[in-house]
Amino acid sequence: MRPEPGTPLPGEAPSRTLLWLGHPHCHDVAHVGGKAASLSRLATRFQVPPGFCLPTTAYADWRAAACCDTLQMLSLLSNRIAAAYAELARTCGVPEPSVAVRSSAVDEDGSQASAAGVYETCLNVVGISAVAEAVVRCWASGESERARAYRRRHGQALDGFRMAVLVQQFIPSEVSAVVFSANPVTGNRDEVMINVSWGLGESIVGGRISPDTYVVRKGDLAVVQRQIADKRRMTVPTPGGTSEVDVPGALRTRPALDDAQILAIVHLALALEATMGWPADIECAGYRGQLYLLQCRPITTLDPL
């Protein structure tokens, strides 16, 4: 019999259960952090890849047991996520699904500070043991000097830090976009800006490539700016992770989106802005004709109204 999403593992207290995206208990920022809570609330209405979350209580357990043997810790964690990973495998229809393992800190993806790129993300992870190792890497990133410096810079407490970890079906994007439902360059709230390139979105988020840029007017959905870049590099899945490679010559100056795809992304951005009630910073992925929502958080660079 298939376990009901959101139920505890055998012998585990309900407060320390694994929580599934879309389950009401996974909507609480205090338990699953900003990133996972946002995606969980949106999972019933938008194309969000399925996944589960180790809540902040699991991070607290890890910190409390930090003096324990590392191999023992990984073994215990593997046992903990085994049932959830098996359930995700059934959902994805493959024996061992490839997943993205991503931090979801309580202070992440908020209206004042996004913490984008501060904590660890592991992509294209396959197998229970590899997932457990990636979860520990995410937890450890919360203790890094880079993360502590970020929290100091933004006036966030160094003690009492809480992090959840999201384990989600990995989408091997053919094209990826970072979308703003208001123009972050000019501050114009009547425009949608799309930055897009081939492959996975990490090259765009990390600022390592020059993406295509489209600006669309909300009133009539007209494309008012269309800048096609020379896209020299792209991030692609490779065994056990990802790599950055050269873009094939035929694709370098070819637009990464056609007009129908531009409109689909704009409609997604407008729907998310209306749903969330604030201008949205969005990451999405196109794969085999489907548009997947990977992240939605407030734009933190706009002047207040």
MIBA-162795 format. One line per 5 residues: number of its first residue (from 1); their letters; for each residue x, y, z of N, C-alpha, C. Coordinates in nm, 2 decimals. Example, Ala and Ser with C-alpha at 12.3 -4.5 7.8 and 13.67 -1.06 7.14 Angstrom:
BEGIN
1 = as = 1.32 -0.57 0.78 1.23 -0.45 0.78 1.32 -0.33 0.78 ~ 1.28 -0.22 0.71 1.37 -0.11 0.71 1.29 0.00 0.79 .
// end
This chain:
BEGIN
1 = mrpep = 0.08 -0.12 0.00 0.00 0.00 0.00 0.09 0.12 0.00 ~ 0.06 0.22 -0.08 0.14 0.34 -0.10 0.12 0.43 0.02 ~ 0.23 0.49 0.08 0.21 0.57 0.20 0.15 0.70 0.16 ~ 0.06 0.76 0.24 0.00 0.88 0.22 0.10 1.00 0.23 ~ 0.11 1.08 0.13 0.21 1.19 0.14 0.18 1.27 0.27 .
6 = gtplp = 0.29 1.30 0.34 0.28 1.38 0.46 0.27 1.30 0.59 ~ 0.26 1.16 0.58 0.25 1.08 0.70 0.39 1.05 0.75 ~ 0.41 1.03 0.88 0.54 1.01 0.94 0.60 0.87 0.89 ~ 0.73 0.86 0.89 0.79 0.73 0.87 0.77 0.65 1.00 ~ 0.78 0.51 0.99 0.76 0.43 1.11 0.85 0.48 1.22 .
11 = geaps = 0.79 0.49 1.34 0.87 0.53 1.46 0.90 0.68 1.47 ~ 0.86 0.76 1.38 0.90 0.90 1.37 0.78 0.99 1.42 ~ 0.82 1.09 1.50 0.71 1.18 1.55 0.66 1.26 1.44 ~ 0.53 1.30 1.44 0.47 1.38 1.33 0.54 1.51 1.31 ~ 0.60 1.57 1.41 0.66 1.70 1.40 0.79 1.69 1.32 .
16 = rtllw = 0.84 1.57 1.30 0.97 1.55 1.23 0.95 1.47 1.10 ~ 0.83 1.47 1.05 0.80 1.40 0.92 0.85 1.47 0.80 ~ 0.86 1.39 0.69 0.89 1.45 0.56 0.76 1.50 0.51 ~ 0.77 1.62 0.45 0.65 1.69 0.40 0.65 1.70 0.25 ~ 0.54 1.68 0.19 0.53 1.68 0.04 0.48 1.81 -0.01 .
21 = lghph = 0.54 1.86 -0.12 0.49 1.98 -0.18 0.34 1.96 -0.22 ~ 0.26 2.06 -0.19 0.12 2.06 -0.21 0.04 2.02 -0.08 ~ 0.11 1.96 0.02 0.04 1.92 0.14 0.03 2.05 0.23 ~ -0.09 2.07 0.29 -0.10 2.19 0.37 0.01 2.21 0.47 ~ 0.06 2.11 0.53 0.17 2.12 0.63 0.30 2.18 0.57 .
26 = chdva = 0.31 2.17 0.44 0.43 2.21 0.37 0.42 2.36 0.32 ~ 0.31 2.42 0.37 0.29 2.57 0.33 0.35 2.66 0.43 ~ 0.40 2.61 0.54 0.44 2.69 0.66 0.59 2.72 0.65 ~ 0.62 2.85 0.63 0.76 2.89 0.62 0.85 2.85 0.74 ~ 0.79 2.85 0.85 0.86 2.82 0.97 0.91 2.67 0.97 .
31 = hvggk = 0.84 2.59 0.90 0.87 2.44 0.90 0.96 2.41 0.78 ~ 0.93 2.47 0.66 1.00 2.43 0.54 1.07 2.54 0.47 ~ 1.08 2.66 0.53 1.16 2.77 0.46 1.08 2.83 0.35 ~ 1.13 2.95 0.30 1.06 3.03 0.20 1.04 2.96 0.07 ~ 1.15 2.90 0.02 1.14 2.84 -0.12 1.04 2.73 -0.12 .
36 = aasls = 1.05 2.63 -0.03 0.96 2.52 -0.03 0.81 2.56 0.00 ~ 0.79 2.65 0.09 0.66 2.69 0.13 0.59 2.76 0.01 ~ 0.66 2.84 -0.07 0.61 2.91 -0.18 0.57 2.81 -0.29 ~ 0.66 2.71 -0.32 0.63 2.61 -0.42 0.52 2.52 -0.38 ~ 0.51 2.49 -0.25 0.40 2.40 -0.20 0.27 2.47 -0.22 .
41 = rlatr = 0.26 2.60 -0.19 0.13 2.67 -0.21 0.09 2.67 -0.35 ~ 0.19 2.68 -0.44 0.16 2.69 -0.59 0.14 2.56 -0.66 ~ 0.18 2.45 -0.59 0.19 2.32 -0.66 0.05 2.27 -0.71 ~ -0.06 2.31 -0.64 -0.19 2.26 -0.68 -0.25 2.34 -0.80 ~ -0.18 2.45 -0.84 -0.24 2.54 -0.95 -0.14 2.55 -1.07 .
46 = fqvpp = -0.01 2.52 -1.05 0.09 2.54 -1.15 0.17 2.41 -1.17 ~ 0.24 2.41 -1.28 0.32 2.29 -1.31 0.45 2.29 -1.23 ~ 0.45 2.25 -1.11 0.56 2.24 -1.02 0.61 2.10 -1.01 ~ 0.74 2.07 -1.04 0.78 1.93 -1.03 0.76 1.87 -0.89 ~ 0.72 1.74 -0.88 0.69 1.69 -0.75 0.81 1.67 -0.66 .
51 = gfclp = 0.79 1.68 -0.53 0.90 1.66 -0.44 0.86 1.66 -0.29 ~ 0.96 1.64 -0.21 0.93 1.63 -0.06 1.04 1.72 0.01 ~ 1.01 1.75 0.13 1.09 1.84 0.21 1.13 1.79 0.34 ~ 1.26 1.79 0.38 1.30 1.76 0.51 1.29 1.89 0.59 ~ 1.20 1.90 0.69 1.17 2.03 0.75 1.29 2.08 0.84 .
56 = ttaya = 1.27 2.19 0.90 1.37 2.26 0.98 1.40 2.17 1.10 ~ 1.31 2.09 1.15 1.34 2.00 1.26 1.45 1.90 1.23 ~ 1.46 1.86 1.10 1.56 1.76 1.06 1.70 1.83 1.07 ~ 1.70 1.96 1.03 1.83 2.03 1.04 1.87 2.05 1.18 ~ 1.77 2.07 1.27 1.81 2.08 1.41 1.86 1.95 1.47 .
61 = dwraa = 1.80 1.84 1.42 1.86 1.71 1.46 2.00 1.69 1.42 ~ 2.03 1.73 1.29 2.16 1.72 1.24 2.26 1.80 1.32 ~ 2.22 1.92 1.35 2.32 2.01 1.43 2.34 1.95 1.57 ~ 2.23 1.90 1.63 2.25 1.84 1.76 2.34 1.72 1.76 ~ 2.34 1.65 1.65 2.42 1.52 1.64 2.55 1.54 1.56 .
66 = accdt = 2.59 1.67 1.54 2.71 1.70 1.46 2.83 1.63 1.50 ~ 2.84 1.59 1.63 2.96 1.52 1.68 2.96 1.37 1.65 ~ 2.85 1.32 1.60 2.84 1.18 1.57 2.93 1.14 1.44 ~ 2.95 1.02 1.42 3.02 0.97 1.31 2.94 1.00 1.18 ~ 3.02 1.06 1.08 2.96 1.10 0.96 2.89 0.99 0.88 .
71 = lqmls = 2.95 0.87 0.87 2.89 0.76 0.80 2.77 0.71 0.87 ~ 2.76 0.71 1.00 2.64 0.68 1.07 2.53 0.78 1.04 ~ 2.57 0.91 1.04 2.47 1.01 1.01 2.41 0.99 0.87 ~ 2.49 0.96 0.77 2.44 0.94 0.64 2.35 0.82 0.63 ~ 2.39 0.71 0.70 2.31 0.59 0.71 2.17 0.62 0.76 .
76 = llsnr = 2.17 0.69 0.88 2.04 0.72 0.94 1.95 0.81 0.84 ~ 2.02 0.91 0.78 1.95 0.99 0.69 1.89 0.92 0.57 ~ 1.98 0.82 0.51 1.93 0.74 0.40 1.81 0.66 0.44 ~ 1.81 0.60 0.56 1.69 0.53 0.60 1.57 0.62 0.61 ~ 1.59 0.74 0.65 1.48 0.84 0.67 1.41 0.87 0.54 .
81 = iaaay = 1.49 0.89 0.44 1.44 0.94 0.31 1.40 0.83 0.22 ~ 1.43 0.70 0.25 1.41 0.59 0.16 1.27 0.58 0.11 ~ 1.17 0.58 0.20 1.03 0.57 0.17 0.98 0.68 0.08 ~ 1.03 0.80 0.11 0.99 0.92 0.03 1.05 0.91 -0.11 ~ 1.17 0.87 -0.12 1.24 0.86 -0.25 1.17 0.75 -0.33 .
86 = aelar = 1.13 0.64 -0.27 1.05 0.54 -0.34 0.92 0.59 -0.39 ~ 0.85 0.67 -0.31 0.72 0.73 -0.35 0.74 0.82 -0.46 ~ 0.85 0.90 -0.46 0.88 0.99 -0.57 0.91 0.92 -0.70 ~ 0.98 0.80 -0.68 1.01 0.72 -0.80 0.88 0.67 -0.87 ~ 0.78 0.63 -0.78 0.65 0.59 -0.84 0.58 0.70 -0.91 .
91 = tcgvp = 0.59 0.82 -0.85 0.52 0.94 -0.91 0.59 0.97 -1.05 ~ 0.72 0.96 -1.05 0.80 0.99 -1.18 0.80 0.88 -1.28 ~ 0.76 0.76 -1.23 0.76 0.64 -1.32 0.89 0.59 -1.36 ~ 0.99 0.61 -1.27 1.13 0.55 -1.30 1.18 0.49 -1.17 ~ 1.27 0.39 -1.17 1.31 0.32 -1.05 1.39 0.42 -0.96 .
96 = epsva = 1.48 0.50 -1.02 1.56 0.59 -0.94 1.55 0.73 -1.01 ~ 1.46 0.82 -0.96 1.45 0.94 -1.03 1.57 1.04 -1.00 ~ 1.60 1.11 -1.10 1.70 1.22 -1.08 1.63 1.34 -1.01 ~ 1.70 1.39 -0.91 1.64 1.50 -0.83 1.73 1.62 -0.82 ~ 1.67 1.73 -0.79 1.74 1.85 -0.74 1.72 1.86 -0.59 .
101 = vrssa = 1.83 1.88 -0.52 1.83 1.89 -0.38 1.87 2.03 -0.35 ~ 1.78 2.11 -0.28 1.80 2.25 -0.27 1.77 2.30 -0.13 ~ 1.85 2.39 -0.08 1.82 2.45 0.05 1.69 2.53 0.04 ~ 1.63 2.54 0.16 1.51 2.62 0.17 1.51 2.68 0.32 ~ 1.59 2.78 0.33 1.61 2.84 0.47 1.49 2.93 0.50 .
106 = vdedg = 1.47 2.94 0.63 1.35 3.02 0.68 1.38 3.17 0.64 ~ 1.50 3.21 0.63 1.53 3.35 0.59 1.55 3.37 0.44 ~ 1.52 3.27 0.36 1.54 3.27 0.22 1.42 3.31 0.14 ~ 1.43 3.37 0.03 1.32 3.41 -0.06 1.22 3.50 0.00 ~ 1.26 3.59 0.09 1.17 3.68 0.15 1.16 3.81 0.08 .
111 = sqasa = 1.07 3.90 0.13 1.05 4.03 0.06 1.17 4.12 0.08 ~ 1.25 4.10 0.18 1.36 4.20 0.20 1.49 4.14 0.15 ~ 1.51 4.01 0.15 1.64 3.95 0.10 1.61 3.81 0.05 ~ 1.67 3.78 -0.07 1.64 3.65 -0.13 1.73 3.54 -0.09 ~ 1.86 3.58 -0.05 1.96 3.48 -0.03 1.99 3.40 -0.15 .
116 = agvye = 1.97 3.45 -0.27 1.99 3.38 -0.39 2.14 3.34 -0.40 ~ 2.16 3.21 -0.42 2.30 3.16 -0.44 2.38 3.15 -0.32 ~ 2.33 3.18 -0.20 2.41 3.17 -0.08 2.42 3.03 -0.03 ~ 2.31 2.96 -0.04 2.31 2.82 0.01 2.32 2.72 -0.10 ~ 2.35 2.60 -0.07 2.38 2.49 -0.16 2.26 2.44 -0.25 .
121 = tclnv = 2.29 2.41 -0.37 2.20 2.34 -0.46 2.27 2.23 -0.53 ~ 2.22 2.11 -0.53 2.28 1.99 -0.60 2.18 1.94 -0.70 ~ 2.22 1.94 -0.83 2.14 1.90 -0.94 2.17 1.77 -0.99 ~ 2.07 1.70 -1.05 2.09 1.57 -1.12 2.15 1.47 -1.03 ~ 2.09 1.45 -0.91 2.13 1.36 -0.81 2.05 1.23 -0.82 .
126 = vgisa = 2.11 1.12 -0.82 2.04 0.99 -0.84 2.08 0.89 -0.73 ~ 1.98 0.83 -0.67 2.00 0.73 -0.56 1.99 0.78 -0.42 ~ 1.95 0.69 -0.33 1.92 0.73 -0.19 2.05 0.79 -0.13 ~ 2.16 0.71 -0.14 2.28 0.75 -0.08 2.33 0.89 -0.13 ~ 2.32 0.91 -0.26 2.36 1.04 -0.31 2.27 1.15 -0.27 .
131 = vaeav = 2.14 1.12 -0.26 2.05 1.23 -0.21 2.08 1.26 -0.06 ~ 2.11 1.16 0.02 2.15 1.19 0.16 2.27 1.28 0.17 ~ 2.37 1.25 0.09 2.50 1.33 0.09 2.47 1.47 0.05 ~ 2.38 1.49 -0.05 2.34 1.62 -0.10 2.27 1.70 0.01 ~ 2.18 1.63 0.08 2.11 1.70 0.19 2.21 1.75 0.29 .
136 = vrcwa = 2.31 1.67 0.33 2.41 1.72 0.43 2.49 1.83 0.37 ~ 2.52 1.83 0.24 2.59 1.95 0.19 2.50 2.08 0.20 ~ 2.37 2.06 0.17 2.28 2.18 0.19 2.28 2.23 0.33 ~ 2.27 2.14 0.43 2.27 2.18 0.57 2.40 2.25 0.60 ~ 2.52 2.19 0.56 2.65 2.24 0.59 2.66 2.38 0.53 .
141 = sgese = 2.60 2.41 0.42 2.61 2.54 0.36 2.55 2.65 0.44 ~ 2.46 2.61 0.53 2.40 2.71 0.62 2.50 2.76 0.73 ~ 2.60 2.68 0.75 2.70 2.71 0.85 2.83 2.77 0.79 ~ 2.83 2.79 0.66 2.95 2.84 0.59 2.97 2.99 0.63 ~ 3.10 3.03 0.62 3.13 3.17 0.65 3.05 3.27 0.55 .
146 = raray = 3.04 3.22 0.42 2.97 3.30 0.33 2.82 3.32 0.37 ~ 2.76 3.22 0.42 2.62 3.23 0.46 2.61 3.32 0.59 ~ 2.70 3.30 0.68 2.70 3.38 0.80 2.73 3.53 0.77 ~ 2.82 3.55 0.68 2.84 3.69 0.64 2.72 3.75 0.57 ~ 2.64 3.68 0.49 2.52 3.73 0.43 2.42 3.76 0.54 .
151 = rrrhg = 2.40 3.67 0.64 2.31 3.70 0.74 2.35 3.83 0.82 ~ 2.48 3.84 0.85 2.52 3.96 0.92 2.49 4.09 0.84 ~ 2.52 4.08 0.71 2.50 4.20 0.62 2.35 4.24 0.62 ~ 2.26 4.14 0.63 2.12 4.18 0.62 2.05 4.18 0.75 ~ 2.13 4.19 0.86 2.07 4.21 0.99 2.00 4.09 1.04 .
156 = qaldg = 2.03 3.97 0.99 1.96 3.85 1.04 2.04 3.78 1.15 ~ 1.97 3.71 1.24 2.04 3.65 1.35 2.13 3.54 1.31 ~ 2.25 3.53 1.37 2.34 3.42 1.34 2.30 3.30 1.42 ~ 2.25 3.31 1.54 2.20 3.20 1.61 2.05 3.18 1.58 ~ 2.01 3.05 1.60 1.87 3.02 1.58 1.84 3.00 1.43 .
161 = frmav = 1.94 2.99 1.34 1.92 2.98 1.20 1.85 2.84 1.17 ~ 1.75 2.84 1.08 1.67 2.73 1.05 1.67 2.70 0.90 ~ 1.69 2.58 0.86 1.70 2.54 0.72 1.62 2.41 0.70 ~ 1.54 2.41 0.59 1.48 2.29 0.54 1.55 2.25 0.41 ~ 1.53 2.13 0.36 1.59 2.09 0.23 1.48 2.03 0.14 .
166 = lvqqf = 1.47 2.08 0.02 1.37 2.03 -0.08 1.44 1.94 -0.17 ~ 1.38 1.82 -0.18 1.42 1.71 -0.28 1.31 1.70 -0.38 ~ 1.34 1.74 -0.51 1.24 1.76 -0.61 1.28 1.70 -0.74 ~ 1.19 1.64 -0.82 1.22 1.59 -0.95 1.30 1.69 -1.03 ~ 1.41 1.64 -1.09 1.50 1.72 -1.17 1.45 1.73 -1.31 .
171 = ipsev = 1.43 1.86 -1.36 1.39 1.88 -1.50 1.51 1.91 -1.58 ~ 1.55 1.83 -1.68 1.67 1.85 -1.76 1.63 1.95 -1.87 ~ 1.62 2.08 -1.83 1.57 2.18 -1.92 1.64 2.19 -2.05 ~ 1.56 2.21 -2.16 1.61 2.24 -2.29 1.63 2.39 -2.30 ~ 1.55 2.47 -2.23 1.56 2.61 -2.23 1.52 2.66 -2.09 .
176 = savvf = 1.59 2.76 -2.03 1.55 2.81 -1.90 1.54 2.96 -1.90 ~ 1.45 3.01 -1.81 1.42 3.15 -1.80 1.42 3.20 -1.66 ~ 1.47 3.32 -1.64 1.45 3.39 -1.52 1.36 3.51 -1.56 ~ 1.25 3.52 -1.49 1.14 3.61 -1.53 1.10 3.70 -1.41 ~ 1.08 3.83 -1.45 1.04 3.93 -1.35 0.91 3.99 -1.39 .
181 = sanpv = 0.81 3.98 -1.31 0.67 4.03 -1.34 0.67 4.19 -1.33 ~ 0.78 4.25 -1.30 0.80 4.39 -1.31 0.94 4.41 -1.35 ~ 0.97 4.52 -1.43 1.10 4.54 -1.49 1.20 4.58 -1.38 ~ 1.29 4.50 -1.34 1.38 4.53 -1.23 1.49 4.64 -1.27 ~ 1.51 4.66 -1.40 1.61 4.76 -1.44 1.55 4.90 -1.43 .
186 = tgnrd = 1.43 4.92 -1.49 1.37 5.05 -1.49 1.27 5.08 -1.37 ~ 1.23 4.97 -1.31 1.13 4.98 -1.20 0.99 4.99 -1.26 ~ 0.97 4.97 -1.39 0.84 4.98 -1.45 0.76 4.85 -1.41 ~ 0.65 4.87 -1.34 0.56 4.76 -1.30 0.46 4.72 -1.41 ~ 0.46 4.79 -1.52 0.37 4.75 -1.63 0.44 4.67 -1.74 .
191 = evmin = 0.56 4.62 -1.70 0.64 4.54 -1.80 0.68 4.41 -1.73 ~ 0.69 4.30 -1.81 0.75 4.18 -1.77 0.89 4.16 -1.84 ~ 0.99 4.13 -1.77 1.12 4.10 -1.83 1.16 3.95 -1.82 ~ 1.21 3.90 -1.93 1.24 3.76 -1.94 1.39 3.75 -1.98 ~ 1.47 3.68 -1.91 1.61 3.65 -1.94 1.61 3.50 -1.97 .
196 = vswgl = 1.66 3.46 -2.08 1.64 3.31 -2.12 1.76 3.27 -2.20 ~ 1.80 3.14 -2.18 1.91 3.08 -2.26 1.88 2.93 -2.27 ~ 1.97 2.86 -2.34 1.97 2.72 -2.36 2.01 2.64 -2.23 ~ 1.96 2.52 -2.21 2.01 2.44 -2.10 1.95 2.47 -1.97 ~ 2.02 2.44 -1.86 1.97 2.46 -1.73 1.99 2.61 -1.69 .
201 = gesiv = 1.92 2.65 -1.59 1.91 2.79 -1.55 2.03 2.84 -1.47 ~ 2.12 2.75 -1.42 2.23 2.79 -1.34 2.32 2.89 -1.40 ~ 2.34 2.88 -1.53 2.43 2.98 -1.60 2.37 3.12 -1.60 ~ 2.24 3.13 -1.61 2.17 3.26 -1.60 2.18 3.32 -1.46 ~ 2.13 3.23 -1.36 2.13 3.28 -1.22 2.27 3.32 -1.17 .
206 = ggris = 2.37 3.24 -1.21 2.50 3.27 -1.17 2.57 3.39 -1.24 ~ 2.50 3.44 -1.35 2.56 3.55 -1.42 2.68 3.52 -1.51 ~ 2.69 3.39 -1.54 2.80 3.35 -1.62 2.79 3.36 -1.77 ~ 2.66 3.39 -1.82 2.64 3.40 -1.96 2.55 3.53 -1.99 ~ 2.55 3.57 -2.11 2.46 3.68 -2.15 2.34 3.61 -2.22 .
211 = pdtyv = 2.22 3.62 -2.15 2.10 3.55 -2.21 2.03 3.64 -2.31 ~ 1.94 3.58 -2.38 1.84 3.66 -2.46 1.76 3.74 -2.36 ~ 1.71 3.86 -2.39 1.63 3.94 -2.31 1.51 3.99 -2.38 ~ 1.39 3.97 -2.32 1.27 4.02 -2.38 1.20 4.10 -2.28 ~ 1.14 4.22 -2.32 1.06 4.30 -2.23 0.92 4.31 -2.30 .
216 = vrkgd = 0.82 4.27 -2.22 0.68 4.26 -2.27 0.59 4.36 -2.19 ~ 0.51 4.44 -2.27 0.42 4.53 -2.20 0.30 4.46 -2.16 ~ 0.26 4.48 -2.03 0.14 4.40 -1.98 0.01 4.44 -2.04 ~ -0.01 4.56 -2.08 -0.14 4.61 -2.13 -0.18 4.54 -2.25 ~ -0.10 4.52 -2.35 -0.13 4.46 -2.48 -0.05 4.34 -2.51 .
221 = lavvq = 0.04 4.30 -2.42 0.13 4.19 -2.44 0.22 4.20 -2.56 ~ 0.26 4.33 -2.59 0.35 4.36 -2.70 0.49 4.34 -2.66 ~ 0.58 4.28 -2.74 0.72 4.27 -2.71 0.78 4.40 -2.74 ~ 0.82 4.48 -2.64 0.88 4.62 -2.67 1.03 4.62 -2.67 ~ 1.09 4.51 -2.63 1.24 4.49 -2.64 1.27 4.35 -2.67 .
226 = rqiad = 1.36 4.32 -2.77 1.40 4.19 -2.80 1.55 4.19 -2.83 ~ 1.62 4.14 -2.74 1.77 4.14 -2.75 1.82 4.00 -2.75 ~ 1.87 3.96 -2.87 1.92 3.82 -2.89 2.07 3.82 -2.87 ~ 2.11 3.74 -2.77 2.26 3.74 -2.73 2.33 3.63 -2.81 ~ 2.46 3.65 -2.81 2.55 3.54 -2.86 2.57 3.45 -2.74 .
231 = krrmt = 2.50 3.34 -2.74 2.49 3.25 -2.62 2.60 3.14 -2.64 ~ 2.72 3.17 -2.58 2.84 3.09 -2.60 2.84 2.96 -2.52 ~ 2.78 2.97 -2.39 2.80 2.86 -2.30 2.66 2.82 -2.24 ~ 2.64 2.70 -2.20 2.52 2.65 -2.15 2.55 2.54 -2.04 ~ 2.46 2.52 -1.94 2.48 2.42 -1.84 2.39 2.30 -1.88 .
236 = vptpg = 2.45 2.18 -1.88 2.37 2.06 -1.92 2.39 1.95 -1.81 ~ 2.30 1.86 -1.80 2.31 1.75 -1.71 2.43 1.65 -1.76 ~ 2.51 1.61 -1.66 2.61 1.51 -1.69 2.60 1.40 -1.57 ~ 2.65 1.28 -1.59 2.63 1.18 -1.49 2.68 1.24 -1.35 ~ 2.59 1.23 -1.25 2.62 1.27 -1.12 2.61 1.42 -1.09 .
241 = gtsev = 2.57 1.50 -1.19 2.57 1.65 -1.17 2.54 1.72 -1.30 ~ 2.61 1.83 -1.32 2.60 1.92 -1.44 2.74 1.97 -1.48 ~ 2.74 2.01 -1.60 2.87 2.07 -1.66 2.83 2.19 -1.75 ~ 2.92 2.28 -1.76 2.90 2.39 -1.85 2.98 2.36 -1.97 ~ 2.91 2.37 -2.09 2.97 2.34 -2.22 2.95 2.45 -2.32 .
246 = dvpga = 3.01 2.43 -2.44 2.99 2.53 -2.54 2.85 2.50 -2.61 ~ 2.79 2.61 -2.64 2.66 2.60 -2.71 2.69 2.56 -2.86 ~ 2.62 2.47 -2.92 2.64 2.44 -3.06 2.63 2.56 -3.14 ~ 2.71 2.57 -3.25 2.72 2.69 -3.33 2.58 2.73 -3.38 ~ 2.50 2.64 -3.42 2.37 2.67 -3.49 2.27 2.74 -3.39 .
251 = lrtrp = 2.30 2.72 -3.25 2.21 2.78 -3.15 2.26 2.91 -3.09 ~ 2.38 2.94 -3.12 2.44 3.06 -3.04 2.36 3.18 -3.06 ~ 2.33 3.22 -3.18 2.25 3.34 -3.21 2.11 3.32 -3.25 ~ 2.06 3.20 -3.23 1.92 3.17 -3.25 1.84 3.20 -3.13 ~ 1.72 3.27 -3.15 1.64 3.30 -3.03 1.60 3.18 -2.95 .
256 = aldda = 1.61 3.19 -2.82 1.58 3.07 -2.74 1.43 3.05 -2.72 ~ 1.35 3.16 -2.75 1.21 3.15 -2.74 1.14 3.20 -2.87 ~ 1.03 3.13 -2.91 0.95 3.19 -3.02 0.84 3.27 -2.95 ~ 0.75 3.34 -3.03 0.66 3.43 -2.98 0.55 3.36 -2.89 ~ 0.52 3.24 -2.93 0.42 3.16 -2.84 0.48 3.13 -2.71 .
261 = qilai = 0.61 3.09 -2.70 0.67 3.06 -2.58 0.68 3.19 -2.49 ~ 0.71 3.30 -2.55 0.72 3.43 -2.48 0.59 3.45 -2.41 ~ 0.48 3.44 -2.49 0.35 3.47 -2.43 0.31 3.37 -2.32 ~ 0.35 3.24 -2.33 0.32 3.15 -2.23 0.39 3.18 -2.10 ~ 0.52 3.23 -2.11 0.59 3.27 -1.99 0.53 3.40 -1.93 .
266 = vhlal = 0.49 3.49 -2.01 0.43 3.62 -1.96 0.30 3.58 -1.89 ~ 0.22 3.50 -1.95 0.09 3.46 -1.88 0.12 3.39 -1.74 ~ 0.23 3.31 -1.74 0.27 3.25 -1.61 0.31 3.36 -1.51 ~ 0.39 3.45 -1.55 0.43 3.56 -1.46 0.31 3.64 -1.41 ~ 0.22 3.67 -1.50 0.10 3.75 -1.46 0.02 3.68 -1.36 .
271 = aleat = 0.00 3.55 -1.39 -0.08 3.46 -1.30 -0.02 3.45 -1.16 ~ 0.11 3.44 -1.16 0.19 3.43 -1.03 0.18 3.56 -0.95 ~ 0.20 3.67 -1.02 0.19 3.80 -0.95 0.05 3.82 -0.89 ~ -0.06 3.78 -0.97 -0.19 3.79 -0.91 -0.21 3.70 -0.80 ~ -0.16 3.58 -0.80 -0.18 3.48 -0.70 -0.11 3.52 -0.57 .
276 = mgwpa = 0.02 3.56 -0.58 0.10 3.59 -0.47 0.08 3.73 -0.41 ~ 0.03 3.83 -0.49 0.00 3.96 -0.45 0.12 4.05 -0.44 ~ 0.23 4.01 -0.51 0.35 4.10 -0.52 0.42 4.07 -0.65 ~ 0.50 4.17 -0.70 0.59 4.14 -0.82 0.68 4.02 -0.80 ~ 0.68 3.93 -0.89 0.74 3.80 -0.87 0.87 3.79 -0.95 .
281 = dieca = 0.97 3.73 -0.89 1.10 3.68 -0.95 1.08 3.53 -0.96 ~ 1.09 3.49 -1.09 1.05 3.35 -1.12 1.16 3.28 -1.19 ~ 1.18 3.15 -1.17 1.26 3.06 -1.25 1.17 2.95 -1.30 ~ 1.19 2.93 -1.44 1.11 2.83 -1.50 1.19 2.75 -1.60 ~ 1.14 2.64 -1.64 1.22 2.55 -1.73 1.13 2.49 -1.84 .
286 = gyrgq = 1.17 2.49 -1.96 1.10 2.43 -2.07 1.16 2.30 -2.11 ~ 1.08 2.19 -2.11 1.13 2.06 -2.14 1.01 1.98 -2.21 ~ 1.04 1.94 -2.33 0.95 1.86 -2.41 0.81 1.92 -2.42 ~ 0.81 2.05 -2.45 0.68 2.12 -2.47 0.61 2.16 -2.34 ~ 0.67 2.13 -2.22 0.60 2.17 -2.10 0.68 2.28 -2.03 .
291 = lyllq = 0.61 2.37 -1.96 0.67 2.48 -1.89 0.66 2.45 -1.74 ~ 0.77 2.44 -1.67 0.77 2.40 -1.53 0.81 2.52 -1.45 ~ 0.74 2.54 -1.34 0.78 2.64 -1.24 0.87 2.59 -1.14 ~ 0.99 2.65 -1.13 1.10 2.60 -1.03 1.11 2.69 -0.91 ~ 1.08 2.81 -0.92 1.09 2.90 -0.80 1.01 3.03 -0.82 .
296 = crpit = 0.96 3.08 -0.72 0.88 3.20 -0.72 0.91 3.28 -0.59 ~ 0.96 3.40 -0.60 0.99 3.48 -0.48 0.97 3.62 -0.51 ~ 0.96 3.71 -0.41 0.94 3.85 -0.44 1.06 3.91 -0.50 ~ 1.04 4.01 -0.59 1.15 4.09 -0.64 1.19 4.19 -0.53 ~ 1.32 4.18 -0.49 1.36 4.26 -0.37 1.43 4.39 -0.41 .
301 = tldpl = 1.44 4.42 -0.54 1.51 4.54 -0.58 1.42 4.66 -0.62 ~ 1.29 4.64 -0.62 1.19 4.74 -0.66 1.18 4.84 -0.55 ~ 1.16 4.97 -0.59 1.12 5.07 -0.49 0.98 5.05 -0.44 ~ 0.95 5.07 -0.31 0.81 5.05 -0.26 0.72 5.15 -0.33 ~ 0.59 5.11 -0.34 0.49 5.20 -0.40 0.46 5.31 -0.30 .
// end
